[in-house]
Amino acid sequence: MSRFRTYLGEVYIELKKANWPWDPKEKGFAKYKELIDSTIVVFIAMILLGAFVAFFDTALRGAFDALAKSVAG
């Protein structure tokens, strides 16, 4: 039991050292501005990456279909 208590104490110390993505002095939604901004950046990156993959998937599928038809035909 003492090892578990020591572990929890060390976890608490490490969590106090962490840099949390919000300002504890702010109130309301302004407190989470950095967190919200980071989330928006991640969503935009996901949309751009998805569009990039979809574009090349469609383009390469058309190219391979044309190549397959020319070889088979």
C-alpha positions as CSV (number, residue, x, y, z in Angstrom):
1,M,0.0,0.0,0.0
2,S,2.9,2.4,0.7
3,R,4.2,1.8,-2.8
4,F,0.9,2.8,-4.3
5,R,0.8,6.0,-2.1
6,T,4.3,6.8,-3.2
7,Y,3.3,6.3,-6.8
8,L,0.3,8.7,-6.4
9,G,2.5,11.3,-4.8
10,E,4.9,11.2,-7.7
11,V,2.1,11.4,-10.2
12,Y,0.7,14.5,-8.4
13,I,4.2,16.1,-8.4
14,E,4.6,15.4,-12.2
15,L,1.1,16.8,-13.0
16,K,1.9,20.0,-11.2
17,K,4.9,20.4,-13.5
18,A,2.8,19.9,-16.6
19,N,2.1,22.9,-18.9
20,W,-1.7,22.8,-19.3
21,P,-3.3,24.3,-22.4
22,W,-5.3,26.8,-20.5
23,D,-4.6,29.8,-18.4
24,P,-5.8,29.3,-14.8
25,K,-6.2,33.0,-14.3
26,E,-8.8,33.4,-17.0
27,K,-12.5,32.8,-16.6
28,G,-15.1,31.3,-18.9
29,F,-14.3,30.3,-22.5
30,A,-11.3,32.6,-22.6
31,K,-9.6,30.2,-20.2
32,Y,-9.5,27.5,-23.0
33,K,-8.4,29.8,-25.9
34,E,-5.1,27.9,-26.6
35,L,-7.0,24.5,-26.4
36,I,-9.7,25.7,-28.8
37,D,-7.2,27.2,-31.2
38,S,-5.2,24.0,-31.3
39,T,-8.3,21.9,-31.9
40,I,-9.3,24.1,-34.8
41,V,-5.8,23.7,-36.3
42,V,-6.1,19.9,-36.0
43,F,-9.5,19.8,-37.7
44,I,-8.2,22.0,-40.6
45,A,-5.2,19.7,-41.0
46,M,-7.4,16.7,-41.0
47,I,-9.6,18.2,-43.7
48,L,-6.6,19.2,-45.9
49,L,-5.0,15.8,-45.5
50,G,-8.3,14.1,-46.3
51,A,-8.7,16.2,-49.5
52,F,-5.2,15.5,-50.5
53,V,-5.6,11.7,-50.1
54,A,-9.0,11.7,-51.9
55,F,-7.7,13.8,-54.8
56,F,-4.7,11.4,-55.4
57,D,-6.8,8.3,-54.8
58,T,-9.3,9.5,-57.5
59,A,-6.6,10.6,-59.9
60,L,-4.5,7.5,-59.6
61,R,-7.5,5.2,-59.8
62,G,-8.4,6.8,-63.2
63,A,-4.9,6.5,-64.4
64,F,-4.7,2.8,-63.4
65,D,-8.1,2.1,-65.0
66,A,-6.9,3.7,-68.2
67,L,-3.7,1.7,-68.1
68,A,-5.5,-1.6,-67.4
69,K,-7.9,-1.0,-70.3
70,S,-5.1,-0.2,-72.7
71,V,-3.1,-3.4,-71.7
72,A,-6.2,-5.6,-71.7
73,G,-7.8,-4.1,-74.8
